[in-house]
Amino acid sequence: MTVLDHSSVEACVEAICQKGCLQVRRDIVALQSGDDLPEARGLGPSERAQLLRELKDIMAVYGDACRLD
């Protein structure tokens, strides 16, 4: 059984969200494609999956709209 490091995942979420709405959407697509993100280096597969879920949940609030930074 894998133990998730929630603090690492949360740190990644915060770092990615600092890049702005449009870039977060691009990063979600990259994660879904299996690409590496600098912020996600060192995360295991379960943590990467959690990161992706959290980013999707955050972006769901915005729907199809995105604020431009």
C-alpha contacts under 8 A as a table, 3 or more apart, distances in Angstrom:
res1	aa1	res2	aa2	distance
2	T	46	S	7.51
4	L	46	S	6.80
4	L	47	E	5.89
5	D	8	S	5.50
5	D	9	V	6.49
5	D	47	E	6.96
6	H	9	V	5.00
6	H	10	E	5.97
6	H	47	E	7.79
7	S	10	E	5.06
7	S	11	A	6.09
8	S	11	A	5.09
8	S	12	C	6.27
8	S	43	L	7.64
9	V	12	C	5.09
9	V	13	V	6.19
9	V	43	L	7.74
9	V	47	E	6.32
9	V	48	R	7.70
9	V	50	Q	7.20
9	V	51	L	5.75
10	E	13	V	4.98
10	E	14	E	6.19
10	E	51	L	7.77
11	A	14	E	5.20
11	A	15	A	6.18
12	C	15	A	5.07
12	C	16	I	6.03
12	C	39	E	5.49
12	C	40	A	6.20
12	C	51	L	7.35
13	V	16	I	5.25
13	V	17	C	6.03
13	V	51	L	6.56
13	V	54	E	7.39
13	V	55	L	6.73
14	E	17	C	5.18
14	E	18	Q	6.28
15	A	18	Q	5.30
15	A	19	K	7.21
15	A	39	E	6.79
16	I	19	K	5.58
16	I	20	G	7.79
16	I	24	V	6.29
16	I	27	D	7.88
16	I	39	E	6.88
17	C	20	G	5.73
17	C	21	C	7.07
17	C	24	V	6.13
19	K	23	Q	5.99
19	K	24	V	6.74
20	G	23	Q	5.58
20	G	24	V	6.15
20	G	68	L	7.66
20	G	69	D	6.33
21	C	24	V	5.14
21	C	25	R	6.41
21	C	59	M	7.84
21	C	66	C	5.91
21	C	67	R	6.47
21	C	68	L	7.07
21	C	69	D	7.64
22	L	25	R	5.19
22	L	26	R	6.43
22	L	66	C	6.75
22	L	68	L	7.52
23	Q	26	R	4.89
23	Q	27	D	6.06
24	V	27	D	4.94
24	V	28	I	6.18
24	V	55	L	7.57
25	R	28	I	5.11
25	R	29	V	6.48
25	R	59	M	7.60
26	R	29	V	5.18
26	R	30	A	6.25
27	D	30	A	4.87
27	D	31	L	6.09
27	D	37	L	7.39
28	I	31	L	5.12
28	I	32	Q	6.13
28	I	52	L	6.44
28	I	55	L	6.99
28	I	56	K	7.24
29	V	32	Q	5.06
29	V	33	S	6.22
30	A	33	S	5.08
30	A	34	G	6.36
30	A	35	D	5.10
30	A	36	D	7.31
30	A	37	L	7.71
31	L	34	G	5.04
31	L	35	D	5.38
31	L	36	D	6.81
31	L	37	L	7.46
31	L	48	R	7.91
31	L	52	L	6.78
32	Q	35	D	7.47
32	Q	52	L	7.66
36	D	40	A	6.90
36	D	41	R	7.14
37	L	40	A	5.23
37	L	41	R	6.59
38	P	41	R	5.52
40	A	43	L	5.63
40	A	48	R	7.00
43	L	46	S	7.91
43	L	47	E	5.56
43	L	48	R	5.95
44	G	47	E	5.25
44	G	48	R	6.11
45	P	48	R	5.07
45	P	49	A	6.18
46	S	49	A	5.08
46	S	50	Q	6.25
47	E	50	Q	4.96
47	E	51	L	6.07
48	R	51	L	4.93
48	R	52	L	6.20
49	A	52	L	5.14
49	A	53	R	6.25
50	Q	53	R	5.05
50	Q	54	E	6.14
51	L	54	E	5.22
51	L	55	L	6.15
52	L	55	L	5.17
52	L	56	K	6.13
53	R	56	K	5.17
53	R	57	D	6.14
54	E	57	D	5.03
54	E	58	I	6.18
55	L	58	I	5.12
55	L	59	M	6.15
56	K	59	M	5.13
56	K	60	A	5.99
57	D	60	A	5.16
57	D	61	V	7.14
58	I	61	V	5.84
58	I	62	Y	7.81
59	M	62	Y	5.41
59	M	63	G	6.90
60	A	63	G	5.21
62	Y	65	A	5.60
62	Y	66	C	6.14
63	G	66	C	7.76
